């Protein structure tokens, strides 16, 4: 029997104040797979990520992560999920090391100094470990947010515009981290507006428009220009 996908979405709907944001969404992400989700602003990409991260409850349908229902078993889901959203959730008055220690304590992860500094070194922030985050650029804050993934080692990553504000070095680190996670049997769902970056890490590309998945296709044969044409066709028709 085929193993259940690490991410399973079926018939998912979400309504905010009478406005339909997600409408009968179906999407699976299996072990060792990354799916890049494209779509215009307001298409529901962030809402889908939030439902899977247990930060929003669906109006109807099913969302499961690692076999657990996102609405009914949120604590079990959170134990498997690493989330990087639009916001960095960095505390400006804490140092990089203090931010990481705080996150580790909340998540129940190892928080000894050596482990924390190794996570900062992985994202090239070891030299500012004892510097308050208020002095950091947005790109540095996003690196600090990514250090949480090094600590937690989740098997499901939910990434909302993860390459935004990252320099070339940090972008390459993230691509390598995602490749390693897939090789270890993890699953990745990420949103992006960058067609090149979206293809670089994806096994499949899905387009969300009008609250629905209007295209779900293998990434391998596609070029960035192919993807732009498909995006224009499907978003215009949605």
N, C-alpha and C positions, 0 to 999 in steps of 0.2 A: 504494500500500500504506500502511496506517495505521502511523504511527510507533510504535515500542515505547514503552510507558509508562515514565516515569522511575523509578517504583517498581512492581515486579511481584512478586507473591507467589502461589504456586500449590502446593497440597497440602502446605503447611508444617506440620510437627509439631515439638514440643519437649517432651522428657520430662526431668524432674529427679527423680532418685532413685526412679524408678518411678511418679512422679506426672505425668500428662499435663497440660501447661500450655497448649500450642497443639495443635489437632487439625484437620488438613486445612483450614488457613486459606487463603483465596483473596482477594486484594485488589489492585487496580491504582490508581495515581495518575498521571494524565497531565500533560503540560506545561500550565502555566497553570491548574492545579487544586489545590484544597485539600480534604483529607478530614479530617473530625473524627471521632475514634474514641472512643466512649463505652463504658462497661462498669463493672461493680462491681469492688471490690477483689478481686484474685486472678483476674481474668478472663483475664489474659495480655497486657494492653495494653503494659506496660513491657517485657515479654519480647520482644514483636514489635518494638518500637522498638530494643531492644538487638541483636536479630538483624540488622536492617537497617543498624544502625550498626557492624556487625562486632564487637560486644562479646560476642556469644554465638553459638555455632554451632547451626544447626538439627539436629534428630535425623533429619529426613527432609524431602523437598520442596525447593522452589526459592524463593530470595529474590534478586532482582536490583535493582540501583540503577544508573541510567544505562547499562544494558546489561551491567553487570558482575556476576558471581556473588559474593554476599556472603561465602560460605564459601571459595571458591577464589581470589578476586581482591580480598582485603580492602584492599590499598593503593590499588588503582584506585578502589574504592568510596569510601574515605575522602576522596579528592581532590574528590569531588562533594558530600559530605554536611556539613551543619552540624547539630550536636546540642546541644540544651539539655535536660538531664534534671532529675530531682528535686534532685540535688545541684548546687551552683553551681561546684564545683571551683575555688574562689577560695583563694589562699594568703594567710592572714591576716597574715603577717609582711612581705608585699610591699605596696607602694603600688598604687593602681589602675593607674598607668602601668606599673609594673614587672610586674604581673600580665599586662597586655595585651602587653607586649614579650616576655615569656616564652612566652605562647601563640603569638604571631606567629612567633617563632623556631622553635618546635616544628612549626608548620604550614607553614613556608617562605613566609610572607607578608611583604609590605613592613613594615618595622619602624622607619622613621624617625620622629623625634619628632612631626613635623607630622601624619603619617598616624595615629599612635596617639592624639594629642590630638583629632583630628577625630572618631575613632571614639567617644571618651569624650564629646565634645560631642553627638554624635548621640543618646546615651542620657542626656544631661543630668547627666553626672558630671565635666565639665571642672573645676569648682571644687574637687573633691577628688582631682584627678589625682595629687597628691603626698602623699596621706594613706594611712596603712596601712589595709588592708582590715579589720583586726580591729575597727576602730571603726564599721564600716558596719552598718546594719540589714540584715535578710534581703532586703528589697526592693531596697536599693542593691546588694547582692551579685548579685542576679538581673539587675539592669540591667548590671552589669559583665560578667556572663556573656553577655548579649545583645550587648554591644559586640564580641564575637568574630565574630558574624555579619556585622557591618558590615565588619570587616577581611577575612574570608575570602570573602565573596560567593559562597556555594555555590549550586548550582542545585537542591539538594534539602535541605529542612529537616525534621528529625525533632525534634519538640517534645513533651516529656512534662510535662503540666500547666504550660505556659509562663506562664499568667496568675497562678499562685499567688504571693501576696505582692507583686504589682505594684500600685502605686497607679493612680489613674485616668489620669494623664498617661502613665505608662509603658505601661499597657495600650493606650491609643490609639496610642502610637508603634509598638508591636508590631503592632497591626492594620494600620497604614499600611505598615509594612515588609513584611508578608506580602502585602498587596495589590500592592505594587510588585514583589515577587519573582514573583508570578503573572503580572503584566502583562509581565514580561521573559521568560516562558516557563519559570519554575521550577515546582517541585512541593512541596507541603506535606502532611505527615501529622502531626497533633497529637492528643494525648489531653487530655481535660479532664473535670472533674465539673460544670462550669458550663454549663447548657443554653443560656443567653443568649450567653455568649462563644463557645460551640461553634458556634452558628448564625451568629454575626456574621462569621466568616471563612470559612465552609465552602461549598463547592460541592456536596459530598455529605456525608452523615452515615452512619457505619457503627457498628453495635453489636456488641461482642464479649462473648460470654457462654458459659461452659462451654468455653472454649478455641476457640470457633468464631465466625465472623462470621454472626450470625443475622439481620441486616438491613443492607442497603446501599441507600440511597435518596437522590434529589436533595434538597438542603436548601431550595431556593427556595420551595416551597409551604408549608413547615412553620413554625409558630409555636413558641415555647418550650413552650407548653402541649401542642401536638400531640406534640412530641418527648418530653415527660414521659410522656404516655400510651403512646406507642410503646415507650419504654424500659421502663415497668412491665410491659407486655404481653410483650415479648420476653425480658426478663431473668427474669421469673417462669416463663415456659415453658421456658427453657433447661435 
